[in-house]
Amino acid sequence: MSSPALSGSIAAPLPPETWKRRYPALARFAKSVASVVSLLAIILIIGTAFVGPVIHGVDPTFSDPNLIGLPEPPSAAHPAGTDFQGRDLLSRLFLGARISLAVGFVSMFINLIIGVGIGTLAGWAGGRIDTMLMRIVDALYSIPLLLIVILLQVFVKPLINDAIPPDKELPILLSPDLISVYLALGLSNWLTMARLARSEVINQTKKDYVAACESLGTSNVRILFRHVLPNCMAPLLVAATLAIPEAIFVEAFLAFIGLGVSPPLASWGSLASDAVSSMSTSPHLLIFPAIAISVTMLAFNLFGDGLRDAFDPKGSR
């Protein structure tokens, strides 16, 4: 039988571990109503883009000869109306959603690979390599982003068209027009990612755990890929999320001025461009693409802000 003194010295049991204790960043994200709603909106947009055409079942390139030149307002047969070519606008909005989202995600991955690669090399190597790479980044920063994208689009698109045989059938998301947009946005919008990666790597190399690893004889490659880069992923993930709506907006602008995908393909920007001349007579042609662009950009921006606050609660105060 244990004595009262002995039983009183036993520590109280620890509270049970919950998912909030195990994943504090996820718990902070879940507390934000705007972040959760934006995530649900993104899931709904992506799901609608790929499931919507199956449910709606209308070919976005089919032109009804009875409706050519007479855009029809929203109706039971055409929930979003038709355009001047007699094509169903809702099916073309679904097609534009797939194209715009593909541009956003693919260009984001290209930006992530190039930007993180160059920024990590500059921050880890330091010295002349850092100076040379950052001067290149500074020089490219002096050129407006849209000018770089337009120039790349003008020069890259003909090369891709010449490289791919005209009789070769490719999926819509791998068409020459879209590949040129992927490359133009991916090769021009990595500068911010490179600067952020460099600053994060430099900050991490000053931490005590890096000195401890070096004193234990750990190789530089292992320190970089096993310890430094994983600790840099939170801000880089936030930056990558915020790069998606930026790419969608730039693609919409390119399509609006005629440098995006070619007909019969359609993105939200090209749909808005086709509707400008008929805003007074057929406002639905502009309203639906504009709402799609606005809601998507707002959802991704709110989602990125929620990730930033979840990963860095001190910085959000």
C-alpha positions as CSV (number, residue, x, y, z in Angstrom):
1,M,0.0,0.0,0.0
2,S,1.5,3.3,-1.1
3,S,1.9,6.2,1.3
4,P,-0.1,9.4,0.9
5,A,3.2,11.3,0.4
6,L,4.2,9.0,-2.4
7,S,0.9,9.1,-4.1
8,G,0.8,12.9,-3.9
9,S,4.1,13.3,-5.7
10,I,2.9,11.5,-8.8
11,A,2.5,14.0,-11.7
12,A,-1.0,14.5,-13.1
13,P,-1.7,12.7,-16.4
14,L,-1.1,14.7,-19.5
15,P,-4.1,15.8,-21.4
16,P,-5.0,13.6,-24.3
17,E,-3.4,14.4,-27.6
18,T,-5.8,15.8,-30.2
19,W,-5.5,16.7,-33.8
20,K,-5.3,20.4,-32.8
21,R,-2.2,19.7,-30.7
22,R,-0.6,17.5,-33.3
23,Y,-1.4,19.9,-36.2
24,P,-1.5,23.5,-34.7
25,A,-1.2,25.1,-38.1
26,L,-4.2,23.2,-39.4
27,A,-6.1,24.1,-36.3
28,R,-5.3,27.8,-36.8
29,F,-6.4,27.6,-40.4
30,A,-9.7,25.9,-39.5
31,K,-10.5,28.7,-37.0
32,S,-10.6,31.2,-39.9
33,V,-14.0,31.3,-41.5
34,A,-12.7,33.1,-44.6
35,S,-9.9,30.6,-45.1
36,V,-12.2,27.6,-44.8
37,V,-14.8,29.1,-47.1
38,S,-12.1,30.0,-49.7
39,L,-10.8,26.4,-49.6
40,L,-14.3,25.1,-50.2
41,A,-14.7,27.5,-53.0
42,I,-11.5,26.4,-54.7
43,I,-12.6,22.7,-54.3
44,L,-16.0,23.6,-55.8
45,I,-14.4,25.5,-58.7
46,I,-12.0,22.7,-59.6
47,G,-14.7,20.1,-59.2
48,T,-17.1,22.1,-61.4
49,A,-14.4,22.6,-64.1
50,F,-13.9,18.8,-64.6
51,V,-17.3,17.4,-63.5
52,G,-19.5,20.2,-64.9
53,P,-18.9,19.2,-68.6
54,V,-19.9,15.6,-67.8
55,I,-23.2,16.7,-66.2
56,H,-24.0,19.4,-68.6
57,G,-23.1,17.3,-71.6
58,V,-22.9,20.1,-74.3
59,D,-20.0,20.4,-76.7
60,P,-18.4,23.8,-76.1
61,T,-17.4,24.0,-79.8
62,F,-20.8,23.1,-81.2
63,S,-22.4,26.1,-83.0
64,D,-26.2,26.1,-83.4
65,P,-26.9,27.6,-86.9
66,N,-30.2,28.9,-85.7
67,L,-28.6,31.1,-83.0
68,I,-25.6,32.5,-85.0
69,G,-25.5,36.3,-84.6
70,L,-28.3,36.2,-82.1
71,P,-26.9,35.5,-78.6
72,E,-29.6,34.0,-76.4
73,P,-30.0,35.1,-72.8
74,P,-29.9,32.5,-70.0
75,S,-32.7,30.0,-70.3
76,A,-33.6,26.4,-69.3
77,A,-31.8,25.0,-72.4
78,H,-28.8,27.2,-72.0
79,P,-28.4,28.3,-68.3
80,A,-25.7,30.9,-69.1
81,G,-27.1,31.8,-72.5
82,T,-25.3,31.5,-75.9
83,D,-22.7,33.6,-77.7
84,F,-22.7,35.2,-81.2
85,Q,-21.6,31.9,-82.7
86,G,-24.5,30.0,-81.2
87,R,-22.4,28.1,-78.7
88,D,-23.5,27.3,-75.2
89,L,-21.8,29.7,-72.9
90,L,-21.9,27.5,-69.8
91,S,-20.0,24.7,-71.6
92,R,-17.4,27.3,-72.7
93,L,-17.2,28.6,-69.1
94,F,-16.3,25.0,-68.0
95,L,-13.7,24.8,-70.8
96,G,-12.3,28.2,-69.8
97,A,-12.2,27.0,-66.2
98,R,-10.0,24.0,-67.1
99,I,-7.7,26.1,-69.2
100,S,-7.4,29.0,-66.6
101,L,-6.8,26.6,-63.7
102,A,-4.3,24.6,-65.7
103,V,-2.4,27.7,-66.6
104,G,-2.4,28.8,-62.9
105,F,-1.1,25.5,-61.5
106,V,1.4,24.6,-64.2
107,S,3.0,28.0,-64.3
108,M,3.1,27.9,-60.5
109,F,5.0,24.7,-60.5
110,I,7.5,26.0,-63.1
111,N,7.9,29.2,-61.0
112,L,8.5,27.0,-57.9
113,I,11.1,24.9,-59.5
114,I,13.1,27.7,-61.1
115,G,12.7,30.3,-58.3
116,V,13.4,27.9,-55.4
117,G,16.3,26.4,-57.3
118,I,18.0,29.7,-58.1
119,G,17.1,31.3,-54.7
120,T,18.4,28.3,-52.8
121,L,21.7,28.2,-54.8
122,A,22.2,31.9,-54.2
123,G,21.4,31.8,-50.4
124,W,23.4,28.6,-49.7
125,A,26.5,29.3,-51.9
126,G,26.8,33.0,-51.0
127,G,29.7,35.0,-52.2
128,R,30.1,35.7,-55.9
129,I,27.4,33.2,-56.9
130,D,24.9,35.0,-54.7
131,T,25.9,38.4,-56.0
132,M,25.8,37.3,-59.7
133,L,22.4,35.6,-59.4
134,M,20.8,38.4,-57.5
135,R,22.1,41.0,-60.0
136,I,20.4,39.0,-62.8
137,V,17.2,38.9,-60.8
138,D,17.4,42.7,-60.2
139,A,18.0,43.3,-63.9
140,L,14.9,41.2,-64.8
141,Y,12.9,43.0,-62.1
142,S,13.4,46.2,-64.0
143,I,11.5,44.9,-67.0
144,P,7.7,44.9,-66.6
145,L,6.3,41.4,-66.1
146,L,3.6,41.8,-68.8
147,L,6.2,42.9,-71.3
148,I,8.3,39.8,-70.6
149,V,5.3,37.5,-70.9
150,I,4.1,39.1,-74.1
151,L,7.6,38.9,-75.7
152,L,8.0,35.2,-74.7
153,Q,4.5,34.4,-75.9
154,V,5.2,36.1,-79.3
155,F,8.5,34.2,-79.8
156,V,7.8,30.9,-78.1
157,K,4.4,30.2,-79.7
158,P,5.6,30.0,-83.3
159,L,8.5,27.6,-82.2
160,I,6.0,25.3,-80.5
161,N,3.7,25.3,-83.4
162,D,6.5,24.4,-85.7
163,A,7.7,21.6,-83.4
164,I,4.3,19.9,-83.1
165,P,2.9,18.3,-86.3
166,P,-0.4,20.0,-87.2
167,D,-2.1,16.6,-87.8
168,K,-1.2,15.3,-84.3
169,E,-4.2,15.3,-81.9
170,L,-3.3,16.4,-78.4
171,P,-5.4,16.8,-75.3
172,I,-6.9,20.3,-74.8
173,L,-4.6,21.1,-71.9
174,L,-1.5,20.1,-74.0
175,S,-2.3,22.2,-77.1
176,P,0.5,24.3,-78.5
177,D,-1.3,27.5,-77.5
178,L,-1.5,26.4,-73.9
179,I,2.1,25.1,-73.8
180,S,3.4,28.5,-75.0
181,V,1.3,30.2,-72.2
182,Y,2.7,27.8,-69.6
183,L,6.2,28.5,-70.6
184,A,5.7,32.2,-71.0
185,L,4.3,32.6,-67.5
186,G,6.6,30.0,-65.9
187,L,9.8,31.5,-67.3
188,S,8.9,35.1,-66.4
189,N,7.3,35.0,-62.9
190,W,9.9,33.2,-60.8
191,L,11.7,36.3,-59.6
192,T,9.7,36.9,-56.4
193,M,10.0,33.2,-55.5
194,A,13.8,33.3,-56.0
195,R,14.2,36.3,-53.6
196,L,12.0,34.7,-51.0
197,A,13.8,31.3,-51.2
198,R,17.2,33.1,-50.9
199,S,16.1,35.1,-47.8
200,E,14.6,32.0,-46.1
201,V,17.7,29.9,-46.8
202,I,20.0,32.6,-45.4
203,N,17.8,32.9,-42.3
204,Q,17.8,29.2,-41.7
205,T,21.6,28.9,-42.1
206,K,22.0,31.3,-39.1
207,K,20.0,29.0,-36.8
208,D,21.7,26.9,-34.2
209,Y,20.6,23.5,-35.6
210,V,22.7,24.2,-38.7
211,A,25.8,24.8,-36.6
212,A,25.0,21.7,-34.6
213,C,24.7,19.6,-37.8
214,E,28.0,20.9,-39.0
215,S,29.8,20.1,-35.7
216,L,28.5,16.5,-36.0
217,G,30.0,16.2,-39.5
218,T,26.8,16.2,-41.4
219,S,27.3,16.8,-45.1
220,N,26.2,20.1,-46.6
221,V,23.9,18.4,-49.1
222,R,22.1,16.5,-46.2
223,I,21.8,19.7,-44.1
224,L,20.3,21.6,-47.1
225,F,17.8,19.0,-48.2
226,R,17.0,17.3,-44.9
227,H,16.9,20.4,-42.6
228,V,17.1,23.8,-44.3
229,L,14.7,23.4,-47.2
230,P,11.9,21.7,-45.2
231,N,12.0,24.6,-42.8
232,C,11.6,27.0,-45.7
233,M,8.6,25.4,-47.2
234,A,5.9,27.2,-45.3
235,P,6.5,30.7,-46.8
236,L,7.3,29.2,-50.1
237,L,4.0,27.3,-50.1
238,V,2.1,30.5,-49.3
239,A,3.9,32.3,-52.2
240,A,3.2,29.5,-54.6
241,T,-0.5,29.6,-53.6
242,L,-0.7,33.4,-54.3
243,A,1.1,32.9,-57.6
244,I,-1.8,30.9,-59.0
245,P,-4.4,33.8,-59.1
246,E,-1.7,36.1,-60.5
247,A,-1.0,33.7,-63.4
248,I,-4.8,33.3,-64.0
249,F,-5.1,37.1,-64.2
250,V,-2.1,37.5,-66.6
251,E,-3.5,34.7,-68.8
252,A,-6.9,36.4,-68.9
253,F,-5.2,39.6,-69.9
254,L,-3.2,37.9,-72.6
255,A,-6.4,36.2,-73.9
256,F,-8.2,39.6,-73.7
257,I,-5.7,41.2,-76.0
258,G,-5.6,38.2,-78.4
259,L,-2.3,36.5,-77.3
260,G,-4.0,33.6,-75.4
261,V,-5.6,30.4,-76.7
262,S,-6.9,30.4,-80.2
263,P,-10.6,29.5,-81.2
264,P,-12.4,27.2,-80.8
265,L,-10.6,27.0,-77.4
266,A,-11.7,29.5,-74.9
267,S,-10.4,30.9,-71.6
268,W,-12.2,33.3,-69.3
269,G,-10.2,36.2,-70.7
270,S,-11.1,35.4,-74.3
271,L,-14.7,35.0,-73.4
272,A,-14.6,38.5,-71.8
273,S,-12.9,39.9,-74.8
274,D,-15.5,38.6,-77.2
275,A,-18.2,40.1,-75.0
276,V,-16.9,43.7,-74.8
277,S,-18.5,44.8,-78.0
278,S,-22.0,43.7,-76.9
279,M,-22.1,44.7,-73.3
280,S,-25.2,46.8,-73.7
281,T,-27.2,44.2,-75.8
282,S,-25.9,41.0,-74.3
283,P,-24.5,41.7,-70.8
284,H,-24.6,38.0,-69.8
285,L,-21.6,37.3,-72.2
286,L,-19.4,39.5,-70.0
287,I,-21.0,39.0,-66.6
288,F,-20.4,35.3,-66.3
289,P,-16.7,35.3,-67.3
290,A,-16.0,38.3,-65.1
291,I,-17.7,36.6,-62.1
292,A,-15.6,33.4,-62.7
293,I,-12.3,35.3,-62.8
294,S,-13.2,37.5,-59.7
295,V,-14.4,34.6,-57.6
296,T,-11.4,32.4,-58.4
297,M,-8.9,35.1,-57.7
298,L,-10.6,36.1,-54.5
299,A,-10.7,32.5,-53.3
300,F,-7.0,31.8,-54.0
301,N,-6.0,35.0,-52.4
302,L,-8.0,34.4,-49.2
303,F,-6.7,30.8,-49.1
304,G,-3.1,32.1,-49.4
305,D,-3.7,34.6,-46.6
306,G,-5.1,31.9,-44.5
307,L,-2.1,29.7,-45.0
308,R,0.2,32.6,-44.2
309,D,-1.6,33.3,-40.9
310,A,-1.7,29.5,-40.1
311,F,2.0,29.0,-40.6
312,D,3.1,32.3,-39.1
313,P,0.6,33.3,-36.3
314,K,3.0,35.9,-34.9
315,G,3.4,37.6,-38.2
316,S,-0.3,38.0,-38.7
317,R,-0.9,39.9,-35.5
